[in-house]
Amino acid sequence: MGASESSLSSSQKLTDEITTVTERSEAVDPILERLESLKITRPILTSPRKEEGSLTDILVRKASASSAPAVNPNVLLELFSIYRDWLEAKVQQISKKQEEIGNKIEVADVLAIKLLQRFNYSVSAMKTASQNLSEGGDWGVKREAD
């Protein structure tokens, strides 16, 4: 894809000239890539009448039960197959995300339990220290008599 820029310049001789500058980008346009990757497939609906060749004939024609278009079973089967593959990929993607979330929940539970254990140990140590201070305990240090 290229971008072009045109400018109209006039010199003192009163001659008009157009200068065109063209820059070529090396990056590939993603939309163009997607368009090039598309392939033409068989039509889903087939018309039993062959005399209707123009768009006007098709649009003006009144629909009736006898001229209802028939669905090509091979194309329909291919569409369902593509849909099934897409659906299976989505199911795998969702189950992978669910598994990751489950693992994160398990890790959070383990961390919460460890944090609670440490908190309970700290509370127990503070209670013991408080009791020793209130009882005037010696904390394992022997005093020498005066």
C-alpha positions as CSV (number, residue, x, y, z in Angstrom):
1,M,0.0,0.0,0.0
2,G,1.4,3.4,-0.9
3,A,0.6,6.8,0.2
4,S,0.8,9.7,-2.2
5,E,0.8,13.4,-1.7
6,S,0.3,16.0,-4.4
7,S,1.1,19.6,-4.3
8,L,0.4,22.4,-6.7
9,S,3.3,24.8,-7.1
10,S,3.5,27.9,-9.2
11,S,6.8,29.5,-10.1
12,Q,7.3,33.1,-10.9
13,K,6.9,32.3,-14.6
14,L,3.2,31.6,-14.0
15,T,3.6,28.0,-15.0
16,D,1.6,25.5,-13.1
17,E,3.2,22.1,-12.3
18,I,2.1,19.3,-10.1
19,T,4.7,17.5,-8.0
20,T,3.8,14.0,-6.8
21,V,5.7,12.3,-4.0
22,T,5.1,8.7,-3.5
23,E,6.2,6.8,-0.4
24,R,6.0,3.0,-0.2
25,S,5.4,1.4,3.1
26,E,7.0,-2.0,3.7
27,A,4.5,-3.1,6.3
28,V,1.7,-5.4,5.1
29,D,-1.8,-4.2,5.7
30,P,-3.6,-6.7,8.0
31,I,-6.9,-6.1,6.3
32,L,-5.3,-6.8,2.9
33,E,-3.8,-10.0,4.3
34,R,-7.2,-11.1,5.6
35,L,-8.8,-10.3,2.2
36,E,-6.1,-12.3,0.4
37,S,-6.6,-15.3,2.7
38,L,-10.3,-15.5,1.8
39,K,-11.3,-18.2,-0.6
40,I,-14.4,-18.4,-2.8
41,T,-16.7,-21.3,-1.9
42,R,-19.8,-22.8,-3.4
43,P,-23.0,-20.9,-2.8
44,I,-25.3,-22.2,0.0
45,L,-28.5,-21.5,-1.8
46,T,-29.0,-22.8,-5.3
47,S,-31.8,-21.5,-7.6
48,P,-33.7,-24.2,-9.6
49,R,-34.5,-21.6,-12.3
50,K,-31.7,-20.9,-14.7
51,E,-33.6,-18.3,-16.7
52,E,-33.2,-15.8,-13.9
53,G,-29.8,-14.4,-14.7
54,S,-29.9,-10.8,-13.7
55,L,-30.2,-9.2,-10.3
56,T,-33.4,-7.5,-11.3
57,D,-35.0,-10.9,-12.2
58,I,-34.1,-12.3,-8.8
59,L,-35.3,-9.2,-6.8
60,V,-38.6,-8.6,-8.7
61,R,-39.6,-12.3,-8.7
62,K,-42.2,-13.2,-6.2
63,A,-41.3,-16.1,-3.9
64,S,-43.5,-19.2,-4.2
65,A,-43.3,-22.6,-2.7
66,S,-42.3,-24.2,-6.0
67,S,-39.4,-21.9,-6.6
68,A,-37.9,-21.9,-3.1
69,P,-34.2,-22.1,-3.3
70,A,-32.6,-25.4,-2.2
71,V,-29.8,-25.6,0.3
72,N,-26.7,-27.3,-0.9
73,P,-26.2,-30.1,1.6
74,N,-22.4,-30.3,1.1
75,V,-22.0,-26.6,1.8
76,L,-24.3,-26.8,4.8
77,L,-22.2,-29.8,6.1
78,E,-19.0,-27.8,5.7
79,L,-20.5,-24.9,7.5
80,F,-21.6,-27.1,10.5
81,S,-18.1,-28.7,10.5
82,I,-16.4,-25.2,10.6
83,Y,-18.8,-24.2,13.4
84,R,-18.1,-27.4,15.4
85,D,-14.4,-26.8,15.1
86,W,-14.7,-23.2,16.2
87,L,-17.0,-24.3,19.1
88,E,-14.5,-27.0,20.2
89,A,-11.6,-24.5,20.2
90,K,-13.7,-22.1,22.3
91,V,-14.6,-24.9,24.8
92,Q,-10.8,-25.7,25.1
93,Q,-10.0,-22.1,25.6
94,I,-12.7,-21.7,28.3
95,S,-11.7,-24.9,30.1
96,K,-8.1,-23.7,30.1
97,K,-9.1,-20.4,31.6
98,Q,-11.2,-22.2,34.2
99,E,-8.3,-24.4,35.2
100,E,-6.0,-21.4,35.5
101,I,-8.5,-19.7,37.7
102,G,-8.9,-22.8,39.8
103,N,-5.2,-23.0,40.3
104,K,-5.0,-19.4,41.4
105,I,-7.8,-20.0,43.9
106,E,-6.0,-23.0,45.4
107,V,-2.8,-20.9,45.7
108,A,-4.7,-18.1,47.4
109,D,-6.3,-20.6,49.8
110,V,-2.9,-22.0,50.8
111,L,-1.5,-18.6,51.3
112,A,-4.5,-17.6,53.4
113,I,-4.1,-20.7,55.6
114,K,-0.3,-20.0,56.1
115,L,-1.1,-16.3,56.9
116,L,-3.7,-17.4,59.4
117,Q,-1.3,-19.9,61.0
118,R,1.3,-17.2,61.4
119,F,-1.2,-14.8,62.8
120,N,-2.4,-17.3,65.4
121,Y,1.2,-18.0,66.3
122,S,1.9,-14.3,66.8
123,V,-1.3,-13.9,68.9
124,S,-0.2,-16.9,71.0
125,A,3.2,-15.4,71.5
126,M,1.8,-12.0,72.5
127,K,-0.6,-13.7,75.0
128,T,2.2,-15.6,76.6
129,A,4.4,-12.4,76.8
130,S,1.5,-10.5,78.2
131,Q,0.8,-13.1,80.9
132,N,4.5,-13.2,81.8
133,L,4.6,-9.5,82.1
134,S,1.4,-9.3,84.2
135,E,2.6,-12.1,86.5
136,G,6.0,-10.4,86.9
137,G,7.7,-13.4,85.6
138,D,11.5,-13.5,85.4
139,W,11.5,-14.6,81.7
140,G,14.1,-17.1,82.5
141,V,16.6,-14.6,83.9
142,K,17.7,-15.2,87.5
143,R,18.2,-12.1,89.7
144,E,21.0,-11.9,92.1
145,A,20.0,-11.2,95.7
146,D,20.8,-7.7,97.0
